[in-house]
Amino acid sequence: MPNMNHEIKPQADYLFEVSWEAANKVGGIYTVLQTKARRMLEYYSENYFLIGPYFIDRVKGEFEEKAPPEEIKKVFDELEKRGIRGHFGSWLIEGEPKIILLDFVNFLKETDQIKTELWLDYKIDSLAASSDFNEPVVFSKAAGMLIEKLAGEFKNKKIVAHFHEWLAGAGLLHLAKNRRNYPFLKTVFTTHATVLGRSLANLNADIYAELKNIAPDSEAARLNVQAKHLLEKAAAKNADIFTTISEITAIEAEKILGRKPDILLPNGLDMEKYPSFEDVSIKHRLQRDRIREFILYYFFPYYSFDVKNTLFYFTAARYEFHNKGIDLFVRALGALNEKLKEEKSGKTIIAFFWIPSGIRGIKPEILENREIFRDVKDELMEAEGKIEENILYSLFEGHKLSEEELFEKSFIVDMKKKLLKLRKKGLPSPSTHELADPNDAILKSFEENALLNREEDRVKVIFYPIYLTGNDGLLNLTYQEGLQGCHLGVFPSFYEPWGYTPLETAALGVASVTSDLAGLGRFFMPDIEQKKYPGIFAVKRFGRSDDEAARDLAGILHSYSRLTREERIENKIATRKLAGRADWKVLITEYVSAHNLALEK
């Protein structure tokens, strides 16, 4: 175990980690479990087990089934009598950790009984709850029963069961109810975002301003998330150790769930999976040039600007207009545009909005521009050898290079025809695609902030409402390549328990903006305040108005636009170093600390 931090040693003999997202890719917790598994194995080795739900249509490529060890097979046989079928094997990720997947379909018949027990034991009212509550509850109850029976097999062994989110809460509560029978079995509960907090944020409520005034249980009932909230609250209160992922979520959890987290478990990345700084610099130039080509046929049919004096800003997120700070980014870009025009700046900023949305298809004029551009490029490539020859002859013959000596006359005529065909009237579209929603919030906000892609505008905007797959017919960049080609990522979130995207951006050596309402922003705050080259910039939004935050963000975007190439490189170096602070190699010890604390209870 070469990378293990020997200053901390696990006290648990066995660790079980339970999540609805173990080998089941539905959200961000899947990424957490997947990226840290290799480091967990360094501490717990063969005695680390993940537990997740078994869905036959989702296990292909994720799970390799194997014969279970004798003690696990014995427990499987007992559970089968209750309608729970266990599948033992390896999760097909790096390290191939052991995983137990539970098929609970035939256990669903006990749903009402399980919900009755939750009411009698913990006053969790779930009478009106639907399948999105019932299925995780039945699964996690089965997981609790599995761990309880395995604890009976592993006599006198110290065991920690770590449960993620309310979706695994019923399993923890099953063990809590029977904890006297298993004194060496302890529990840890992690909430990655509270049910009520997320619900309020989705309604654009200023949750941090309202926290002191709300009655959480009543508010959860009003928003129809009562059952999930009460289950989450009971799991937090009954766990031996309660944790969350960030300081900002800890503030939320203490008020909403009624218990202050014992320890924070920040989310990390496996930095060994990311390119070295040398590779980052090479890849930036390569992907930047691919973006520049796209810009040529997107904007230049209408007007031209100095593409080499252009910076690429971007945001990438789910379409949560307020929560992800998309609204703030647009407002700040509007202010930046006016500022650069006032200064008569020669700099151009192109802001990409990589935010998947409902679409009808790529705009026809963009497809037409692309085809003409490719035709021009192909013809130029074909003539490349002849052009090089003409340059060489002219240099050695002492002639001044002229258009006639560089190019064949027929080539010049043909190029002029094609370039004339490329010319368009009007303005470049603010969106690459026809959108399904004619009243799209992002496009409306562009108009409201005078981001119209006019020639005189120093800030241009492109709403790119599809996933970056590497084969989308336009940029043809993967998500990672898109990030690498840009100069600044902007994620001024209003509600963000952690924030993987700015962390991934940092790992790729791209400077970014976050906020102090994002878990990651607060995590890095001590490292970036008062730094000349912070690498990651944080907009202060906590307790401040959107107007104040938008002004601050506009200031950051403006300052960054004025940096020299050397200063931007200093920020790239700083952001890459910061990302190293969130390497699982460093952060995994917090998980071990939480498990050890549980065993001390």
N, C-alpha and C positions, 0 to 999 in steps of 0.2 A: 504493500500500500504506500507507494512512494510519495503521494501528494497529501497524505493525511496530516493534519495538524496535531502533533503529539501532545500539545498543551491541554487538549480535551479528549477524554475517552468516553465512549458510550457505556452507560451503566446497564442498559437493557440487554438481555440475552436475545430477545426477539422483538422486531418492530413490524407492526402491521399498519399499512397506510391505506385508508379507505377513501375512495372518491368515485362519484358518478362518471368522472372523466378519465379514469384509468383505462387505457387502451380504447377510449371512446371519445373521438375528437369532436367536441361540441363547443368548446370555448377556451378561454385562456388558461384554465387550471391544467388542461392537457399539456400545454407547453411547460408549465411549472414542473409537473411530475416527470415529463419526458426529459427535460434538460438537466434536472438534478439527479436523476436515477444513478448515473455512473458514480457520482460523489457519495450518494447514500451507501452504495455497495462497498466503498472504501472503508466505511465505518462498521457496517453491519454484515457485510459479506453474505454468506449463504442464509443468514437468518433475517433477511429483509424480504418482506412479502407485500406486494400491492394487491388490493382487492377492488374489483370493479364489476359492473353489470355485464352479462353475456347477451350480446345481440348477434345472432348468426350472420346477419347481412353486413356487420361492421367489423368482424374479427379477421376477415381475410386480409393478409398482409400485415396485421398487427400482432397476431397471437399464434404461437406454435404450441399445440397441445402435447402434453407428455403424461406418462404414467405417474400418478401422485405417490409420494412416500407413504409408507404403511399407516402412520398415525393420521395423516391427512385423508387417506382413503377411508379409514374407519369413520372419521367425522362426516365425510361426504355421504357414506352409506346411511348414517343416522339422519342427516338433513334430507336425504331423498324421501324418507318416510313422511316428511312434512311438505313435500312438493318443491323442494329446493335442490337443484342439480348443480353440483360444483364441477368446474373445469380447471384443471391445473396445468400450468405450462410456463412459457417464457413470453414476455412482451418483447417484440422484435424491434428494439431500439438499442442504442449503444449500451453495452453491459449486459443486455438481455436479462433483466431482473426477473425473479420469480413472480408470477401473478396468478391469482385465483379469480376466475370470473364466475359469477353466480347467475344461473338461469332461474329467474323467479316467476316465470309465467304461471306455473301451477301452484305457486304460493299466493297469487293474487286473490284467491278465494278467501284468504284470511284478512283482506284489507279492512273490512269493518271491525273485526276483532282487534286488529293492531291500532286502529284509530280510537277505538273505545279505551284501550289501555293507555294511550297517550292522554286522553281526557281524564281518566281516573287517577293516573299517576302524576301528571304534569299540567293538567288543566289546559291542554292544547285543543282548542275547538276547531275541528277540521271537518265537521259534518257536511258543509257545502263545498269542500275542496274537490277539484277535478283531477283528471289523470296526471297532469303535470306535477301534482303534489303526491298523489297516491303511489305512482310507480316508484319514484325515488325512496319514499317511505318504506314500501314493502321490500325493496332491494336492501336498504340500509339496515332494516330490522334483521333480514337474513344474514347480513355481514356481521352484525352484533352477535347473533346466535352462533355463527361459524367461529368467531374469535373466542367466545365463551367456551365452546366445546374444545377448541384447540388448547386453551389455557388448562383445561382439565387433563389433556394429554401431556402437556409440557409442565409436569408437576414441579413446584418450587423454583420455576424459572421466572426471572423478571421480564415482564412483557409490557410494552407500550403500544397502545392502539391510537393512531393519529387520524382524525376525521376532518375532511375538508367540506366546509359549507353546510347549509341547512339540509342539502340533499343527502348527506350522510348522517344527519343528526339523530335519526331514530335508532341507529346502531349504537351510538354513544349512550343514549338514554337507556337502552336495554342493558348495557353493561353497568351503568350507574345504579340502576335499580337492584342489580344483583352483586354489587361490588363487595359486600361482606364475604361472599363465598370465594373471592379471588383477591386476597390482599396484595399479591404481587403483580396484579394487572392494573395499569394506570392509563388514563386517557388524556389526549390533547385535542383541542378543537380549534380550527383555524377558519375565520371568516375572511374572505377576500374582498367583500363589500357587503354591507347589510342589505337585506331585502327592502326594508323601508327607505333607507337612504337612496338606493338606486331608483326606487319608484318615485320618490319626491323629485330627484334630479331630472328624471324623464319628463316631469311636468314643469320643468324650468323653475322650480322653487329654489330660493336661496337657502339651501338646507343648513348651512353653517350659521346663518343669521337666525334661523327659526328653531335651531336645536334646543335652545334654552326654554322655548315657549311651548313646544309640542308635547302632547301626551302620546307616546309611541304606540301603545296598544290601541287606543281609539283611532289614531291616524291610520294604522295598518288596517283596521276594520273598514274605515271610510274608503280606503284605496283597494279594497278586496284582496289584500295580501296577508290577512290575519293568520291563517294556518301556518304559512311559511315563516312569518315573523315570530310567532309564538314558539315554533319548533326551534328556530335559530336561537331565540332568547333562552329557552330551556337548556339547549346544548351548551351554550356559553356559560350558563350558571352552574351546570352540573359537571363540567369537565374539570379534571384535576388541574390542568393548565389551559388557560384561554389565550389565544394568540390572534394577531392579525398582521397584515403585510406592510403597514406603513403608519407613520405618525398621524397623518390626516384621517385615516380610517379608524385609528384608535380613538380619536376624539369623537367620531361618529358612533362607534360601537359602544363606548362607555355610556353615552346618553341614551342610545336607542335600546341597547341590550341590558343595561344595568350592571355591567361589570367592566372594570378597567382591565385591558389586556395585561397579562403577566410579562409578556415578552413579544417583541416584534420579529417577524420572519420575512425580511425583504425578498423579493423575487430576483433571481439572477439569470445569467447567461453562461453558457459554456464557451469561454473566450477562445479556447483552442480550435473552435469551429470557424472562427473568423480570420480573415487574412491578416498578415503582418502589416506593419505600418508602411513598409516599402511597397508591398503589393497593393495596399490601399491607394497610394499615390498613383501608381500605374493604372489601376482600374478606374480611378476618378477621371483621368484624362481620356481613357478609352470610351467610357460611358458618356462623359460630357460631350464628346464629339458626335456620338450617335444622337444625343438630344439636339445638338446644334443642327444636324441634318433635318430632323423633324421640324425644327423652328423655321428653316429655310422655306419649306413648302407650306408651312402653316401661316406664316406672316408675310413673307416676301412677295407673294402675288399681289398684295395690296400696297405695300410700302417697304422700305428697307431701313435698317439701322445697323450699328456696329455689333455684329454678333460676338466678336471677341471681347467687347466691353460690356458683356451681358452676364448677369448672375442669375442662377436658377434657385428659387426658393420653392419649398413644397410643404404640403401637409398630407398625411395619409391616415385615414381613420374610418371607423363605421360612421354612417350618416346620422350622427347625433349633433345637430346644428349648434345647440347651445352647450351641451355637456363637453364636447370635444374642443370647444373654443373656436369653431369655424366662423361664427359670427364676429368674434373679436378679431380674428386674423383678417377678415375682409375689411372691417372698419379701419384697422391699422394700415392695410395696403392702400386704402383710399387716401388716408392722411399722408402716407409716404409718397404717393403719386403727386399730390399737390406740392409737397416740400421739394421734391426733385425738380419739378417744373419751375418753381420759384427760383431755384438755384441755377436754372438753365444747365442742369447736369447732362453730361453725355452718356451717363450710365443708364442701362436698361435693366429692369428687373422683370423676370418672367416667373409668375407664381403658378405652380401646378397644384390642383386639388384632386388628389388620387383618392376618390371617395366613391365606392360602388353605389349605384342607384339604378332605378328602373329605366331602361332604354328601349328605343325602337330600332336603332342602327346607327352606323357611322354616317355623318353628314355627307351627302353626295359630292359637294364641292371640294371637300377635303380629300376624298378618294380620287377625284379628278386631278387635283393638284399633285397628289402623291404619284400618280402614274406618269404625269408629264415630267416631274422631277426625276423619277427613276430612269425615264427614257433619256433625259439630258445627261444624267450621270453615267449611264451605260455607254452612251456614244462618246463621252469624254474619256472613259476608261479605254475604249477601243482605240481612240486616237492617241493615247498616252505615249506609246512608243515613238510615233512620228513627231509628236510635240517635243519630246526629250531630244530627239535627233536634231530638230530645227534649232533648239536652244543651244546645243553643243556646237553646231556649225556656226551659228551667229557669234558665239563667244570667241571661238578660235579665229574666225575671220575678221573680228573686230567691229562687227556691225552693231548698231544700236538695235535692241530688241523692239520689234514692232508687231502689231497684230498680224500684218500680212506675212511676216517671216515666221511667226509662230504657228499659224493655222492655215490650212488649205482654204481657198476661197469658198468652195462648196460647203465646207464645214461651218464657216462663219454664217453663211446664208441660212443653212439648216438650223443652227442654234438660235438665230434671231427669230425665225418663224416659231420655234417651240417656246421661246421665252415670251413672245407676244401672246401666244395661246395661253400661257400661264397667268398673264395679267388679269386681275379681277377688279371690279368696282365694289364699293361698299367697304365693310370693315371685317377683319378676321372674327370668326365666331368665338364667343366666350366658352363654348362647349364643343367637344369633339363629336358628340353624338346627339341625335334627336332624343329628347327625354320623354318618358311616359307621362310625367307630371307637367302640364303647361304652366303651373304656378310654382315651379321649383324654388325653394327658399334660397339656395345658393345663387342662382341666376338673378333672382329679385334683389338680393343684397349687392350683387355686382352693380346693378343699375342704380340702386340707392346711394352707392358710394362712388359713383361716376367712374367706375372701372369699365370702360367701354371699348378698350383696345383700339383707340384712335391713334393716329400717327404721332401726335404730340404727347400722348400719355407715356410717361417713363416707366410705369408699371403696367404690364400686360398680364392677363389672367387666362388660364386654361382649366376648365372643369373637365376632368377625365374620368367619367363615371363608370369605369369597369376595372376589374382586377388586372394588375400587371402580371401577365402570364408568360411573357416572352414571345408570344405568338398572337398578338391581338390585332395585327394588321396596320398598326400605326407606329408607335414607338418600338414595339417588339422587344421590350426590355422586361426582364423579371423584376419582381419587387425589389430585390437586393440591388440589381443593376441600376434601377431607377434612382434609388437612394444614393448610390455611389457617384452617379453623374451630377448630382446637385451640390450646391454650396451651403445651403442652410435649411434645416427642417424646422417647422414651426408647429408647436403643439401646446397652445396656451389654455389647457383644459380647465373647465369649471368643475367637473366632477370626474376624477380619475384616481381610483384607489391606489394604483401603482403607475403603469405607463410603460409598457414594453417597447412601443415604437420609438420613443426618444432614446431608449437604452440600446436598441438595435442600431439606430442611427449613429450613436456614439461609438459602438463597436466597429462600425464601418468607417470610422474616422471622419464623420461629417458633423459639423457644428450644428447645434439645435437650440431651440427655445422651448422651455417647459413653463410650468407655473407652480406657485407655492400651494395650490390646491390639488396638485398631483403628488402622489406618494413619492415618485422618483425625484420630483423637484425638491421636496423637503429633505429627502435622503442626501442629495448632493449639495444642499444650501451651504453648509459650513465650508465646503471645498471651493465654492465658486464666488462667494461674496468678496468684493474688493479686489478681485483678480484682474490684471490687465488683459490676460487672455484666458478667460474661464473655460472656453470650449462649449459649455452648456450655460445658457442664459436663462434666468428665471423671472417671469413677470409676477409681481406681487398682486394677488387677487383677493387674498384672505382679508375680509372686512373692508374691502374697497369696492367702489362702484365700477360698472363696466366702462364708463367714460374715462375714469382715471387709468384703468388697466389698458384700455385701447391706446391712450396717449403714451403710456410707458412702452407698450409693444411697438408702436410706430417709431419711438426713439431708438429701440434696439435694432429694428429693421434698417433704419436710416444709418445708424452708426456702423452696422455691419457692411452696408453698401459702400462705405467710404474707406474700408480697410484696404491696404495694399495686398498684393498676392502673398508677400512674406508674412504679413500679419494674419491672413487667413490660414496659412500653413501652421503658424503658432497655435491657433485655435484648434486645428485638426489634431495636432500633437496632444494638446491638453484634453480634448474630448476622448481620445483613445485611452489616455491614462486614466481618466475618470471611469470609463467603462470597466477597467480592470478592478475597480473597487467593488463592482457588482458581479464579479466572477463567482460562480458557484463554489469554486475552489476556496474562496474566502467566506462566503455567506453560509455554506452548509453547516458550519459549526454552530450557528444560531439554532438550527433544527436539533442538533444533538443536545445543545443546552436545554432546549424546551423539553426534550424527552427525559433528560436527567433530572430536571426540576420536578417533573411529574412523579418520578420514582421517589423523590424526597418527601412527597406529601404523605 
